[in-house]
């Protein structure tokens, strides 16, 4: 089992696939590296693709104090993971919480970030966003993982997906409950979500950036990503459209997601 031991004492589980320029993928709240399953084979054709479990989830270390989990701290984790793998700089792609960690990486460790892709992203956790994420915090604090994944899938998938892919949804829920993440780890991620604020600093990002959003995304509506794209100098913006253009477009419309993100990355070696 590949574990990278960081200088800060945490251990992160990771996998590597393919060869070429390094591409580091950062996943969202409470989710393991497995949610990148539809991207890894496509990306590995061109890049040394690295997926990992961030602190608090999967097979990585779960800190005792959720309040120590911030986007800045996880950005430092990712930079130390690159150190452990002997990688000077990498392309960075993050979804949701992973996208805000990528923002902090580009700000805190600019020489380590060749390009950044920010999917389902936001610049600042406003009152609406905090209240939304608290709907996921409540069941975790109550010890109800079944309610957590039920509500989470309502936020991150499309109405069409929930209506037409019942067996797939049931399978996702069963897989989550078979190996649920530690409550402290998820609470750490939620703490990071609620406290994220990079709005006044995003203009300092200088690497090439692609921001994407889904028109059906109800968890992180496109208005948030639009602000990020407008604030980062030269950032490109892509809006996924159609009935499956949800927060989890990387799963629901994987072929289009892979094509759009790969074409952009191939244009920015």
SVG drawing of the C-alpha trace seen along z (x, -y; Angstrom):
<svg xmlns="http://www.w3.org/2000/svg" viewBox="-37 -41 50 44">
<polyline fill="none" stroke="black" stroke-width="0.4" points="0.0,0.0 1.8,-3.2 1.8,-5.7 3.8,-9.0 4.9,-10.2 5.0,-13.9 7.2,-16.2 4.2,-17.3 3.8,-13.7 0.7,-12.9 0.6,-9.9 -1.2,-10.1 -2.3,-7.2 -1.6,-7.7 -1.6,-5.9 0.3,-6.7 -0.8,-5.9 0.8,-6.5 3.9,-8.6 4.7,-12.1 4.4,-15.5 3.0,-15.0 -0.7,-15.7 -2.0,-15.7 -5.8,-15.3 -7.5,-16.6 -10.9,-15.3 -13.8,-16.9 -15.3,-16.8 -15.4,-13.5 -14.4,-11.7 -11.5,-9.4 -9.3,-9.2 -11.8,-6.7 -14.1,-9.4 -11.5,-10.1 -12.1,-6.6 -13.5,-7.8 -10.6,-10.3 -7.5,-8.2 -7.4,-5.9 -7.9,-8.9 -5.4,-11.1 -2.8,-8.3 -2.5,-8.2 -0.7,-11.5 0.4,-12.3 1.9,-10.8 -1.4,-10.9 -1.3,-10.9 -4.5,-10.5 -4.5,-10.5 -6.7,-10.5 -6.4,-13.8 -6.1,-14.1 -9.1,-12.8 -10.4,-10.3 -9.6,-7.0 -6.4,-5.4 -4.7,-8.7 -4.2,-10.1 -7.2,-11.4 -6.2,-14.4 -7.7,-14.5 -8.8,-18.1 -11.1,-19.0 -10.3,-22.7 -6.7,-22.1 -8.1,-21.2 -8.0,-24.2 -7.5,-24.7 -4.0,-26.1 -3.0,-23.1 -4.2,-20.7 -2.3,-22.7 0.8,-22.3 0.0,-18.5 -0.1,-18.3 3.1,-20.2 4.8,-17.8 3.4,-14.9 5.1,-16.2 8.3,-16.4 7.9,-12.8 7.5,-11.7 10.5,-13.8 8.3,-16.1 9.4,-19.7 6.2,-20.9 3.0,-19.5 -0.3,-20.3 -3.0,-20.5 -6.7,-19.6 -9.2,-19.8 -12.9,-19.2 -15.0,-21.1 -12.9,-21.2 -10.0,-20.0 -10.4,-23.0 -10.1,-25.4 -7.0,-23.5 -5.6,-24.0 -6.3,-27.7 -4.2,-27.7 -1.5,-25.7 -1.2,-28.2 -1.0,-31.0 1.2,-29.4 3.4,-27.3 3.3,-29.1 6.5,-27.5 5.0,-24.0 2.0,-24.6 2.4,-24.4 -1.3,-24.8 -4.5,-24.7 -7.9,-23.3 -10.7,-24.4 -13.9,-22.4 -17.0,-23.2 -15.1,-26.0 -15.8,-29.0 -13.7,-32.0 -15.3,-32.7 -17.7,-30.8 -20.7,-33.2 -23.7,-32.7 -25.6,-30.6 -22.7,-28.3 -22.1,-27.9 -25.8,-27.0 -25.7,-24.5 -22.6,-22.7 -24.1,-22.5 -26.8,-20.2 -24.0,-17.7 -22.3,-18.6 -25.4,-17.8 -25.8,-14.1 -22.1,-13.5 -22.2,-15.0 -25.2,-12.8 -23.3,-9.7 -25.7,-9.1 -23.5,-8.3 -26.5,-7.0 -28.2,-10.4 -24.9,-12.1 -24.4,-10.2 -28.1,-10.5 -28.1,-14.2 -24.7,-14.6 -25.8,-12.8 -28.8,-15.1 -26.4,-18.1 -23.7,-16.8 -25.7,-14.8 -28.4,-15.9 -32.1,-15.3 -31.9,-13.3 -29.1,-11.0 -31.1,-10.4 -34.3,-9.7 -32.8,-7.5 -29.8,-5.8 -31.4,-4.4 -29.2,-1.3 -26.0,-3.3 -27.0,-5.6 -27.8,-2.7 -24.4,-1.2 -22.6,-4.5 -24.4,-4.7 -23.6,-1.1 -19.9,-1.5 -19.7,-4.6 -21.4,-2.9 -19.2,0.2 -16.1,-1.9 -17.4,-5.2 -14.9,-7.9 -14.1,-8.8 -16.4,-11.4 -13.5,-13.6 -12.1,-13.6 -15.3,-14.7 -15.8,-17.4 -12.3,-18.6 -13.2,-18.9 -16.4,-20.7 -14.5,-23.1 -12.2,-23.9 -15.2,-24.4 -16.9,-26.8 -13.8,-28.9 -12.4,-29.1 -11.7,-32.7 -9.3,-33.5 -11.3,-36.1 -9.0,-39.0 -5.9,-36.9 -7.0,-35.1 -5.7,-37.9 -2.2,-37.0 -2.4,-33.6 -0.2,-33.7 -0.2,-30.1 -2.7,-29.1 -6.1,-28.3 -9.2,-26.6 -12.4,-27.0 -15.3,-24.7 -18.9,-24.7 -22.0,-22.7 -25.3,-24.5 -27.2,-21.9 -24.8,-22.2 -26.9,-23.1 -24.1,-22.6 -21.7,-25.1 -23.8,-27.0 -22.0,-28.4 -22.2,-31.9 -19.4,-31.0 -17.1,-29.6 -17.8,-32.7 -16.4,-34.9 -13.3,-32.8 -12.7,-32.9 -13.2,-36.7 -10.9,-37.3 -7.9,-35.2 -6.0,-37.0 -6.4,-35.2 -8.4,-32.3 -10.4,-30.3 -14.0,-29.3 -16.1,-26.4 -19.7,-25.8 -20.9,-22.2 -24.5,-22.1 -27.3,-19.6 -29.3,-17.4 -26.2,-15.8 -24.1,-18.9 -24.0,-18.6 -21.4,-19.2 -20.2,-15.6 -20.0,-16.2 -16.7,-14.2 -18.9,-11.1 -22.2,-11.9 -20.7,-13.2 -17.2,-11.7 -16.4,-11.6 -17.1,-15.3 -15.4,-16.2 -12.3,-14.2 -12.2,-15.7 -12.6,-19.3 -10.0,-19.1 -7.5,-17.0 -7.7,-19.3 -7.0,-22.4 -4.1,-20.7 -2.5,-19.5 -2.6,-23.1 -0.7,-24.2 2.4,-21.9"/>
</svg>
